[in-house]
Amino acid sequence: MDMNIAQDLKDWLADRGRQRRTQRAIDGFARAWDRGVVQQHLTRAMADLPAKSAEAVAAAARALLADDAWLDRAIAGLAEAMRADPYFEPPFRAMSGDLHAGLILFEDAHLSIAAGVTRISELAARKDGKRGATSVGFSGRVSVLKFVKAGGARISLWEAPPITASFSAATAGQCRRTGERRLADGDILTIDGRHQTYVIEQARANLLVLQAEISLDAAPLGVEYDSRSLAYVGCSAVRDGASRIQMISTLLRKLGAAEAAPVLAGFLDHPDFFVRWHVMRELLGLDAEAALPHLKRMAARDPHEDVRRAARATLDRLQAPSARKAA
């Protein structure tokens, strides 16, 4: 680090007044953004939807993203604030991944809109790495993407069987490549992540992307396939609530919190089949005796075939002579 910068940072950390001024600037920017034209327009657009569906939200998002002059103003405002105070931090939630980093500019119950950069250096490293086949991911959500700066990118387009509440590994089938497209600056794509996706195959420069991700009518799962064999690889929860239930149930089991068993049992009626089975596994690890009646009901009556099959197999193992003897 440059010595002058290091000294200035040290001075800032020691100066409560400067820190308060920085925070006031951050808070002021956040208030102005929340009251600004973009936020008001988005809020009105979501309130005036003709129907509460992913398709209606996607149409509204396409209309908003068609004119991205507001993004230029937002970037200019952030740049001005950071020039005035090098310790200013944008008051937006950050998002990051292997290839993409950005800021979430708008978020409500229907959708989130993020502006981000896809880094060509990371893309090149992934493509050049000796990794063999990679995954083709289907997000489970409908997304509208505007490639403000397309970077000369070429993308491949993919489809897979629709992800539904009755999804199972046995019926996941294979994904298939349906074509490719060379992107130009300003292109807008709607990707139904419940059965569609895309992969950036090549780019000449970083991509600047606006992405509207729609929460309405989302599939319960995001699904991955192998890019070489096209076979199903795995899945993960799409909804935050489902992920939190899984995480908390695992934590309670690791803590040995047997008193929480009745609370966990309440989630055995969760609408997502994978949550029900995850909670059952953790409940068995926490208190097998208390879990046994629930396991028997699950084996007999759970609406999802995979869950019934797994519950029956677990029940058979628990009731085997060797298991009873060990108990």
MOVENCOR-V228176 format. One record per pair of residues at least 12 apart in sequence whose C-alpha atoms are under 7 Angstrom apart, sorted by the first residue. I is the first residue (numbers start at 0). J is the second residue. D is the distance in whole Angstrom. If there is no record, write none. Layout:
I/J/D
I/J/D
//
This chain:
21/84/7
21/86/7
21/87/6
25/87/6
25/88/7
25/89/7
25/90/6
29/90/6
44/59/7
52/215/6
52/216/7
53/141/7
53/213/6
53/215/5
53/216/6
57/143/6
60/143/7
60/211/7
61/143/7
64/145/7
77/89/7
91/103/6
91/104/6
98/117/5
98/118/6
98/121/6
98/122/6
99/115/7
99/116/6
99/117/4
99/118/6
100/115/5
100/116/6
100/117/7
101/113/7
101/114/5
101/115/4
101/116/6
102/114/6
102/115/6
108/214/7
109/213/6
109/214/5
109/215/6
110/211/7
110/212/5
110/213/4
110/214/5
111/211/6
111/212/5
111/213/7
112/209/7
112/210/6
112/211/4
112/212/6
113/209/6
113/210/5
113/211/7
114/208/6
114/209/5
114/210/6
115/207/6
115/208/5
115/209/7
116/205/7
116/206/5
116/207/5
116/208/6
117/205/6
117/206/5
117/207/7
118/205/5
118/206/7
119/202/7
119/204/6
119/205/5
132/225/7
132/226/6
132/227/5
133/225/6
133/226/5
134/223/6
134/224/5
134/225/5
134/226/5
135/223/6
135/224/5
135/225/6
135/226/6
136/196/7
136/222/6
136/223/4
136/224/6
137/192/5
137/193/6
137/194/7
137/195/6
137/196/6
137/221/6
137/222/5
137/223/6
138/192/5
138/193/7
138/221/5
138/222/7
139/162/7
139/192/5
139/193/4
139/217/6
139/218/5
139/220/6
139/221/5
139/237/7
140/191/6
140/192/5
140/193/6
140/212/7
140/213/6
140/214/7
140/217/5
140/218/6
141/190/6
141/191/4
141/192/5
141/193/7
141/212/6
141/213/5
142/189/6
142/190/5
142/191/6
142/210/7
142/211/6
142/212/5
142/213/6
143/188/6
143/189/4
143/190/6
143/210/6
143/211/5
143/212/7
144/187/6
144/188/5
144/189/6
144/208/7
144/209/6
144/210/4
144/211/6
145/185/6
145/186/6
145/187/4
145/188/7
145/208/6
145/209/5
145/210/6
146/184/6
146/185/5
146/186/5
146/187/6
146/207/6
146/208/5
146/209/7
147/184/5
147/185/5
147/207/5
147/208/6
147/209/7
148/184/5
148/185/7
148/206/5
148/207/5
148/208/7
149/182/6
149/183/5
149/184/5
149/206/5
149/207/7
150/202/6
150/203/5
150/204/4
150/205/5
150/206/5
151/182/6
151/183/7
151/202/5
151/203/5
151/204/7
152/181/6
152/182/6
152/199/7
152/201/5
152/202/4
152/203/7
153/180/6
153/181/4
153/182/6
153/199/6
153/200/6
153/201/5
153/202/6
154/179/5
154/180/5
154/181/6
154/197/6
154/198/5
154/199/4
154/200/5
155/178/6
155/179/4
155/180/6
155/197/6
155/198/5
155/199/7
155/200/7
156/176/6
156/177/6
156/178/5
156/179/5
156/196/6
156/197/5
156/198/7
157/174/7
157/175/6
157/176/4
157/177/5
157/195/6
157/196/5
157/197/6
158/174/6
158/175/5
158/176/7
158/177/7
158/194/5
158/195/5
158/196/6
159/173/6
159/174/4
159/175/6
159/194/5
159/195/7
160/172/7
160/194/6
161/193/6
161/194/5
162/193/5
162/194/6
162/218/6
163/218/6
164/219/6
165/303/7
167/305/7
171/231/6
172/230/7
172/231/7
173/229/5
173/230/5
173/231/6
174/224/7
174/229/5
174/230/7
175/229/7
193/218/6
219/236/6
219/237/6
219/238/7
219/271/7
220/234/6
220/235/5
220/236/5
220/237/5
221/234/5
221/235/5
221/236/6
221/237/6
222/234/4
222/235/7
241/274/6
245/274/6
245/277/6
245/278/7
248/263/7
248/278/6
248/281/6
249/281/6
252/281/6
252/284/6
252/285/5
255/285/6
257/285/6
257/286/6
260/282/6
263/278/7
263/282/7
266/278/7
267/279/7
272/303/6
272/306/7
276/306/6
294/310/6
297/310/6
298/310/5
298/311/5
//
